[in-house]
Amino acid sequence: MKIMMLMLSVLVLSACGKGQTPADPLRAAATDTCKATIEARAVNRKTLDYRTINVTPADKGQLNVAIDFSAKNEIGMASAMLANCTVSADGKMLVAINVKETR
């Protein structure tokens, strides 16, 4: 019984990890494009923690990807951030990105 509880705890904790990736391939591609840009710009890539991801349709068939994440800066202080990416209709090219600090 204790082993089953331990295994269940491990599964639940592993599911909480790095944010959700959409099941739809187009939305997944758009999410990957936005994440790749965030990772390329991050000072401490290893500290990135994706919390929530929302993908919604935008004008001209493009997609909006909103990613709530946290990362540490160059002096090691963690900041909560929100990235809003506009991605091409095929999900493979970044059109625009806006990142702001949240609280």
N, C-alpha and C positions, 0 to 999 in steps of 0.2 A: 504494500500500500504506500509506504513512504517513497519507494522508487517511482511509482506512478505519479505521485504528487510532484516529485523533483523533476521528472520528465515534462510534465505539464507546465511547470514554472519556466523551464528552459525554453519551451516552445512559445509561450506567451511573451517572454522577454525578447526572444529573437525576432518576433513579429513587430516589436515596437521600434526596432533599430533605425534604419535610414530613410524613412518616409515611404510613401506608397508610389508604385509605378503603375500607371493606368494599363488595363488589359488590352485596349484598342491599340493596334500597331502604330497608327498615325499619332495618337496622343502620346504614346510611349516615345516615339521619335522626337516629338516636340519637347517633351520633358528632358530627354537626353541632351538635346541641343542646348536648352537653357542651363542644365546642370554643368555641361562642359564649359560654358562661358563663365559661370560662377567659379568653377574650379580653377580655370585659367587665371582669373583675377584675384583669387584668394591668396593672402599672405601665408597662412598656415593651413594648407589643404587638408592635412590630417585631422584637423579639428572641426571640419564641416559636419554639421548634424542637420539633416533635412527633416523637418517636422511635418508640414502639410504641403500638398501639391494639388492645385486646382487647374484644370485645363478647360477653357471655354472658347467658343467660336468668336472670331473677330471679323472685321470688314475684309472684303476681297478674298474670302476663303481662308484667311490667315487664322492662326490660333493664338490665344493669350494663355500664357503659363504663369501662374502665380505660385511662387515657392517661398514658404516661411522656413527660415533656417537660422542657425547660429554658427559662429566661428570666432576664433581668437585672433586678435590683431597682433601687430609686431611686438607689443610689450606683454602679450599673454593674457590680455583681458578679453573675456567673451562678450560678444555683442549679438543681440537678436536682430535679424535683418529680414526684409521682404523684397524679393526680386520679382519684377513684373516683366516678362519677356513677350515680345511679339515675334512669332515664328512663321515662316513661309507656309503656304498651303500644304506642301509635302512634308513639313515638320523638320526639314534638314538644314534650313538656313535661318540664322538669327537676323531679324529685321531691326529690332530695337530692344534695349534693356534699360530698366530703371531700377536701381537698388537703393533702398533707404533703410535707415535704422529704425527699429520699432522698440517699444517698451512693454 
